[in-house]
Amino acid sequence: MNVSIFGLGYVGAVSLGCLARDGHVVVGVDLDQTKLELIRQGATPIIEEGMETLMRDAATGGRVDVTDDAMDGVQRSDVSFVCVGTPARSNGSQDLTAIRRLSEQVGKAMKVKTGYHVFVIRSTVFPGTVEDSIVPIIEEHSGKKNGQDFDVCFQPEFLREGSSIKDYDNPPLTVVGTDSVRAENVLRDLFGHLPCEFIVTSIRTAEMVKYACNIFHALKATFANEIGRLSQAMLVDSHAVMDMVCRDTRLNISPAYLRPGFAFGGSCLPKDLKAMLYVAKNKDVSVPMLANVLTSNTVHIDHAIETVLSAGKKSIGLIGLSFKSGTDDLRESPLVVMAERFIGKGLDLQIYDPEVNVARLMGANRRFIEETIPHIASLMTKSCESLVEKADVLIVGLNDAAIMEVLVQQSRDDQIILDLVNIPQKDRLRGNYQGVCW
Ligand SMILES: NC(=O)c1ccc[n+]([C@@H]2O[C@H](COP(=O)([O-])OP(=O)(O)OC[C@H]3O[C@@H](n4cnc5c(N)ncnc54)[C@H](O)[C@@H]3O)[C@@H](O)[C@H]2O)c1
């Protein structure tokens, strides 16, 4: 395939070398004359394991050329990869100057190019940038239409500096954000051979995936370091601890607890987090990330409550009261916090939870109800149907097949449904549906 690569930094130079190695004809475009000259001579513009050989082979193979002329790059290729920098400004915002300027240049090139072209954005850009900034600029300067004369898609780059050639050949996933089958097929031809899943999604989702991955990596490193500092202060071997944490592939290194949903609660997570924060304080160990976990959880509960209150309705039906489906444990349940807040606001609240039978509750659970929400028994109904019939707002905090069936059968167009559990049958519900964070 004839490929052009715009921006020959870490991402662009590795892609240029690897695509040429894989048999494609590649033209690299950059404004930096030093980088262009190095590549012409078969040298590498970046220090990376394996790059010297890769670039020497690229130069001798006769399939690589470089230029500083964007027009030339677009003319000589069918597909362009955009790998220019998107650095942070001093206030943290993303500086899109380079990618906007480049969009203008390739737009002008498209004005005179005959034939279809695919632009693949590989620079990290926040969701909406491709559709709201890049596409309009290219359309304006080319006078042509996205989805017709050309396609712009987004493919997040997952390589890490230091192991970028290995990562290029062995990515965790290939993610392509596009709604164009033509563009998808071009990318399948280029990357379909890689030993990983090839996932096609919307452009916005693909843009967000890159951020979610990088933020998750930052979060993981900080978590391990905060557990490290806590362990050190308590004379515990932090490597042994984290090694065992990582060996649990059922609850720890797994999709568990990684689905957007409602706030966490229950008798263990908040209690143990608070206990460890108390130890940290006593031992003068600063753990700012862990110290803010409960604050974030409270913000999540407040967000759900605000969503309900802003609807301005009086009659609220809360489905679920325990802290998660499949238990009657009410301690530290975020749904109890919600119920309390609605009672405080004088709203007409009804609660249905088939797993919580107040008459049968004993011990700590019963004490919790009596001390925290003593009127709970009078607010609980045994009939999900009657709750659904009376409520203006339905809050679904329990994932249960029988409840879902009642909702599918009985929900009405005039009701607001706030989903805390990602209802599988959401498309079959009537009413004004809203997910808590989706
Ligand atoms: N470095 C990484 O490991 C990595 C990994 C994944 C994603 N990314 C993302 O990829 C993008 C590129 O990162 P990088 O580290 O390769 O950047 P870099 O700063 O090393 O390289 C960017 C290159 O783009 C060139 N450039 C700027 N404007 C240009 C224009 N109009 N025409 C042609 N060339 C132009 C610059 O001269 C420079 O050589 C960023 O958005 C980054 O966030 C980087």
The ligand as an SDF file (V2000), in Angstrom:
LIG
                    3D

 44 48  0  0  0  0  0  0  0  0999 V2000
    5.4770    8.8150   22.5030 N   0  0  0  0  0  0  0  0  0  0  0  0
    4.7010    7.7930   22.7410 C   0  0  0  0  0  0  0  0  0  0  0  0
    5.0940    6.7560   23.2890 O   0  0  0  0  0  0  0  0  0  0  0  0
    3.2340    7.8330   22.3440 C   0  0  0  0  0  0  0  0  0  0  0  0
    2.4690    6.6810   22.4560 C   0  0  0  0  0  0  0  0  0  0  0  0
    1.1320    6.7210   22.0630 C   0  0  0  0  0  0  0  0  0  0  0  0
    0.5780    7.9020   21.5700 C   0  0  0  0  0  0  0  0  0  0  0  0
    1.3520    9.0220   21.4840 N   0  0  0  0  0  0  0  0  0  0  0  0
    0.7500   10.2300   20.9240 C   0  0  0  0  0  0  0  0  0  0  0  0
    1.1750   10.3470   19.5680 O   0  0  0  0  0  0  0  0  0  0  0  0
    1.4000   11.7130   19.2230 C   0  0  0  0  0  0  0  0  0  0  0  0
    2.8140   11.9090   18.7760 C   0  0  0  0  0  0  0  0  0  0  0  0
    3.6920   11.6060   19.8550 O   0  0  0  0  0  0  0  0  0  0  0  0
    5.2730   11.5810   19.6640 P   0  0  0  0  0  0  0  0  0  0  0  0
    5.8480   11.2630   21.0070 O   0  0  0  0  0  0  0  0  0  0  0  0
    5.6250   10.7330   18.5010 O   0  0  0  0  0  0  0  0  0  0  0  0
    5.5160   13.1450   19.3060 O   0  0  0  0  0  0  0  0  0  0  0  0
    6.8940   13.8830   18.9390 P   0  0  0  0  0  0  0  0  0  0  0  0
    6.8050   15.2260   19.5710 O   0  0  0  0  0  0  0  0  0  0  0  0
    8.0580   12.9950   19.2390 O   0  0  0  0  0  0  0  0  0  0  0  0
    6.8030   14.0260   17.3610 O   0  0  0  0  0  0  0  0  0  0  0  0
    5.8820   14.8570   16.6970 C   0  0  0  0  0  0  0  0  0  0  0  0
    6.4780   15.2120   15.3370 C   0  0  0  0  0  0  0  0  0  0  0  0
    5.4730   15.9160   14.5910 O   0  0  0  0  0  0  0  0  0  0  0  0
    6.1530   16.8740   13.7880 C   0  0  0  0  0  0  0  0  0  0  0  0
    5.1780   17.8670   13.2710 N   0  0  0  0  0  0  0  0  0  0  0  0
    4.5560   18.8670   13.9460 C   0  0  0  0  0  0  0  0  0  0  0  0
    3.7460   19.5650   13.1060 N   0  0  0  0  0  0  0  0  0  0  0  0
    3.8690   18.9910   11.8730 C   0  0  0  0  0  0  0  0  0  0  0  0
    3.2840   19.2460   10.5980 C   0  0  0  0  0  0  0  0  0  0  0  0
    2.4180   20.2260   10.4070 N   0  0  0  0  0  0  0  0  0  0  0  0
    3.6360   18.4460    9.5730 N   0  0  0  0  0  0  0  0  0  0  0  0
    4.5050   17.4310    9.7340 C   0  0  0  0  0  0  0  0  0  0  0  0
    5.0950   17.1450   10.9300 N   0  0  0  0  0  0  0  0  0  0  0  0
    4.7810   17.9130   11.9870 C   0  0  0  0  0  0  0  0  0  0  0  0
    7.2220   17.4290   14.7110 C   0  0  0  0  0  0  0  0  0  0  0  0
    8.2580   18.0730   14.0130 O   0  0  0  0  0  0  0  0  0  0  0  0
    7.7050   16.1250   15.4020 C   0  0  0  0  0  0  0  0  0  0  0  0
    8.7730   15.5330   14.7080 O   0  0  0  0  0  0  0  0  0  0  0  0
    1.0070   12.5190   20.4620 C   0  0  0  0  0  0  0  0  0  0  0  0
   -0.3310   12.9140   20.3690 O   0  0  0  0  0  0  0  0  0  0  0  0
    1.1840   11.5310   21.5910 C   0  0  0  0  0  0  0  0  0  0  0  0
    0.3550   11.8510   22.6980 O   0  0  0  0  0  0  0  0  0  0  0  0
    2.6740    9.0070   21.8400 C   0  0  0  0  0  0  0  0  0  0  0  0
  1  2  1  0
  2  3  2  0
  2  4  1  0
  4  5  1  0
  4 44  2  0
  5  6  2  0
  6  7  1  0
  7  8  2  0
  8  9  1  0
  8 44  1  0
  9 10  1  0
  9 42  1  0
 10 11  1  0
 11 12  1  0
 11 40  1  0
 12 13  1  0
 13 14  1  0
 14 15  2  0
 14 16  1  0
 14 17  1  0
 17 18  1  0
 18 19  2  0
 18 20  1  0
 18 21  1  0
 21 22  1  0
 22 23  1  0
 23 24  1  0
 23 38  1  0
 24 25  1  0
 25 26  1  0
 25 36  1  0
 26 27  1  0
 26 35  1  0
 27 28  2  0
 28 29  1  0
 29 30  1  0
 29 35  2  0
 30 31  1  0
 30 32  2  0
 32 33  1  0
 33 34  2  0
 34 35  1  0
 36 37  1  0
 36 38  1  0
 38 39  1  0
 40 41  1  0
 40 42  1  0
 42 43  1  0
M  CHG  2   8   1  16  -1
M  END
$$$$
